[in-house]
Amino acid sequence: MTLKFIHGNYLKYNKGTGFISCHVDALHAEPPAADLFTDKVVENLVKKTGCAGIVSTVSRTIADLNRNLNETNHEGIHEYRRTIQEIVKYLKIADSNNRLLTPYLHLSFHGMKDTHYGPYAIEVGTLYGQSCSKEVKDWFQQALTKKSEDSFPKIHVIFDNKFVGNESIAFHRKGDNSGYLGYSHNFNTFQIELSRTLRSKHRTTITNIFSEIIDDFQQTFVAT
């Protein structure tokens, strides 16, 4: 199945089925300086779960969508934020003030070298808990660690160590100082750093692990 995307100037996106309170993204997918294969992980998860997906189409060397607003990424960041707003509206989970009425999961996929923790490793950044609720973080850490170790017995799953996340990952939750209000405490962002080996050789398993997490999140925090 070929995934259809809506194309902007800095990214492309798929709004999903409109039922899953989640989007996944790959904001450093475009060379040069690309996190290779993260776009494939996002596409696989959109196909498998029905969640929304966003993939950058401009290199981070031109406009880094995973940073604070600056002179080079200003237009790209606004397009990215408008895309998230469109996804949230499509799901019909926000009130008239654009505050989320239900918990929402945002998984942002990135790539790290095998030299950091070995070939089988995942680091999750939450800016020390600022980008998500404590309840969701505790649940996510337990779920990801168990599912990962079941698939890769020697894997290292690390939280908030080397790649804790740029402060911008908390803006969707808390807002920033430039007029972006965010979506309230119900927005939960996790920055997922995948080792090169996992991205290049084990994408099917990685897709299965995170699709289960997305499904479990929906059942645990969203479904009534």
C-alpha positions as CSV (number, residue, x, y, z in Angstrom):
1,M,0.0,0.0,0.0
2,T,1.4,3.4,-1.1
3,L,0.9,6.0,1.6
4,K,-0.5,9.3,0.3
5,F,0.9,12.5,1.7
6,I,-0.2,16.1,1.7
7,H,2.9,18.2,0.7
8,G,3.9,21.5,2.2
9,N,7.0,23.6,1.7
10,Y,9.0,22.0,4.5
11,L,7.2,18.7,5.2
12,K,4.7,16.2,4.0
13,Y,2.0,14.6,6.2
14,N,-0.8,12.1,6.4
15,K,-3.7,12.8,8.8
16,G,-4.3,9.1,9.5
17,T,-7.7,7.5,10.0
18,G,-9.0,10.2,12.4
19,F,-9.4,7.8,15.3
20,I,-6.0,7.4,16.9
21,S,-4.9,10.1,19.4
22,C,-1.3,10.1,18.2
23,H,1.0,11.4,15.5
24,V,4.6,10.2,14.7
25,D,7.2,12.3,12.9
26,A,10.7,12.2,11.4
27,L,11.9,15.8,11.5
28,H,15.5,15.0,10.3
29,A,14.5,12.7,7.4
30,E,16.0,14.7,4.5
31,P,19.7,14.7,3.6
32,P,22.2,16.2,4.2
33,A,22.6,15.4,7.9
34,A,19.6,13.0,7.7
35,D,18.6,10.5,10.4
36,L,18.4,7.7,7.8
37,F,15.4,5.4,7.7
38,T,13.4,7.4,10.3
39,D,11.0,8.3,7.5
40,K,10.4,4.6,6.8
41,V,9.6,4.0,10.5
42,V,7.0,6.8,10.4
43,E,5.4,5.5,7.2
44,N,5.2,2.0,8.6
45,L,3.5,3.2,11.8
46,V,1.0,5.3,9.9
47,K,0.1,2.3,7.7
48,K,0.0,-0.2,10.7
49,T,-1.9,1.9,13.3
50,G,-3.8,4.6,11.4
51,C,-2.2,7.4,13.4
52,A,-1.1,10.6,11.7
53,G,2.5,11.0,10.4
54,I,4.7,14.0,9.5
55,V,8.0,13.7,7.6
56,S,10.4,16.7,6.9
57,T,11.2,17.3,3.3
58,V,13.9,19.9,3.9
59,S,17.3,19.2,5.5
60,R,17.9,20.4,9.1
61,T,20.9,22.3,7.6
62,I,18.4,24.6,5.9
63,A,15.5,24.6,8.5
64,D,15.6,22.5,11.6
65,L,12.0,21.7,12.7
66,N,13.2,20.3,16.0
67,R,14.5,23.5,17.5
68,N,13.3,26.9,18.8
69,L,12.2,29.5,16.4
70,N,15.1,31.2,14.6
71,E,15.8,33.1,11.4
72,T,16.3,30.0,9.3
73,N,13.5,27.8,10.5
74,H,10.8,30.3,11.2
75,E,8.6,29.4,8.2
76,G,9.2,25.7,8.7
77,I,8.3,25.7,12.4
78,H,5.0,27.6,11.7
79,E,4.1,25.0,9.0
80,Y,4.9,22.2,11.3
81,R,2.7,23.7,14.1
82,R,-0.1,24.3,11.6
83,T,0.1,20.7,10.6
84,I,-0.2,19.4,14.2
85,Q,-3.2,21.7,14.6
86,E,-4.8,20.3,11.5
87,I,-4.3,16.8,12.8
88,V,-5.8,17.7,16.2
89,K,-8.8,19.3,14.5
90,Y,-9.3,16.3,12.3
91,L,-9.4,14.1,15.5
92,K,-11.9,16.5,17.1
93,I,-10.2,16.3,20.5
94,A,-9.7,20.0,21.3
95,D,-12.0,22.6,22.8
96,S,-12.7,26.1,21.5
97,N,-9.5,27.3,23.1
98,N,-7.4,24.6,21.3
99,R,-6.8,22.7,24.6
100,L,-6.8,19.0,24.3
101,L,-9.8,17.2,25.8
102,T,-8.1,13.8,25.9
103,P,-4.5,12.5,26.2
104,Y,-2.4,12.7,23.0
105,L,0.8,10.8,22.1
106,H,3.5,12.3,20.0
107,L,6.5,10.1,19.0
108,S,9.3,12.0,17.3
109,F,11.9,9.6,15.7
110,H,15.5,10.4,15.4
111,G,18.8,8.5,14.8
112,M,21.9,8.1,16.9
113,K,25.1,6.3,16.1
114,D,25.8,2.8,17.3
115,T,28.9,4.1,19.1
116,H,26.7,5.8,21.8
117,Y,25.3,2.7,23.5
118,G,26.0,-0.2,21.1
119,P,24.1,-1.5,18.0
120,Y,20.9,-2.3,20.0
121,A,19.8,0.8,21.8
122,I,17.0,3.3,22.2
123,E,17.2,6.6,24.1
124,V,14.0,8.5,24.9
125,G,14.1,12.2,25.6
126,T,11.4,14.0,27.6
127,L,13.5,17.0,28.7
128,Y,13.5,15.4,32.1
129,G,9.7,14.9,32.2
130,Q,8.8,18.4,30.9
131,S,7.3,17.2,27.6
132,C,4.9,14.6,29.1
133,S,2.9,13.8,32.2
134,K,4.6,11.7,34.9
135,E,1.8,9.1,34.6
136,V,2.3,8.7,30.8
137,K,6.1,8.7,31.1
138,D,6.1,6.0,33.8
139,W,3.7,3.9,31.6
140,F,5.7,4.5,28.5
141,Q,9.0,3.6,30.1
142,Q,7.7,0.4,31.4
143,A,6.0,-0.6,28.2
144,L,8.9,0.3,25.9
145,T,11.5,-1.4,28.1
146,K,9.5,-4.6,28.3
147,K,8.5,-4.8,24.6
148,S,12.1,-3.9,23.5
149,E,13.7,-6.5,25.8
150,D,11.3,-9.2,24.6
151,S,12.4,-8.6,21.0
152,F,16.1,-7.8,21.7
153,P,17.4,-9.4,24.9
154,K,20.6,-7.3,24.9
155,I,19.0,-4.0,24.1
156,H,19.7,-0.8,26.1
157,V,16.7,1.4,26.7
158,I,17.7,4.7,28.2
159,F,15.7,7.7,29.3
160,D,16.9,11.3,29.4
161,N,20.7,10.8,29.4
162,K,22.6,12.0,26.3
163,F,19.6,13.0,24.1
164,V,17.1,14.6,26.5
165,G,15.5,16.7,23.8
166,N,15.6,20.3,22.8
167,E,13.4,22.6,24.9
168,S,11.1,22.9,21.8
169,I,9.7,19.3,22.5
170,A,7.9,20.7,25.5
171,F,6.4,23.7,23.6
172,H,3.4,21.6,22.3
173,R,2.5,21.0,25.9
174,K,3.4,24.2,27.6
175,G,3.7,26.8,24.8
176,D,6.7,29.1,24.2
177,N,7.4,32.8,24.6
178,S,6.6,33.7,21.0
179,G,2.8,33.3,21.1
180,Y,2.5,29.6,20.7
181,L,0.2,28.4,23.4
182,G,0.6,24.6,23.1
183,Y,-2.2,22.1,23.7
184,S,-2.1,21.7,27.6
185,H,-1.1,18.9,29.9
186,N,-2.7,16.2,27.7
187,F,0.0,16.5,25.0
188,N,2.7,14.0,25.6
189,T,5.9,14.1,23.5
190,F,8.7,11.5,23.4
191,Q,11.8,12.0,21.4
192,I,12.9,8.5,20.2
193,E,16.6,8.1,19.3
194,L,17.1,4.8,17.5
195,S,20.6,3.2,16.9
196,R,21.7,2.8,13.3
197,T,21.5,-1.0,13.5
198,L,17.9,-0.9,14.7
199,R,16.9,1.6,12.0
200,S,18.7,-0.1,9.1
201,K,18.3,-3.8,9.9
202,H,15.3,-4.2,12.3
203,R,12.6,-1.8,11.1
204,T,9.9,-4.4,11.0
205,T,10.5,-5.3,14.7
206,I,10.8,-1.6,15.7
207,T,7.5,-0.9,13.8
208,N,5.8,-3.7,15.7
209,I,7.1,-2.5,19.1
210,F,5.9,1.1,18.6
211,S,2.6,0.1,17.0
212,E,1.8,-1.9,20.1
213,I,2.7,1.1,22.2
214,I,0.4,3.3,20.2
215,D,-2.5,0.8,20.4
216,D,-1.9,0.4,24.1
217,F,-1.9,4.1,24.7
218,Q,-5.2,4.4,22.9
219,Q,-6.7,1.7,25.0
220,T,-5.2,2.9,28.3
221,F,-5.6,6.6,28.2
222,V,-8.1,7.5,25.4
223,A,-10.7,4.8,24.9
224,T,-13.7,5.0,27.1
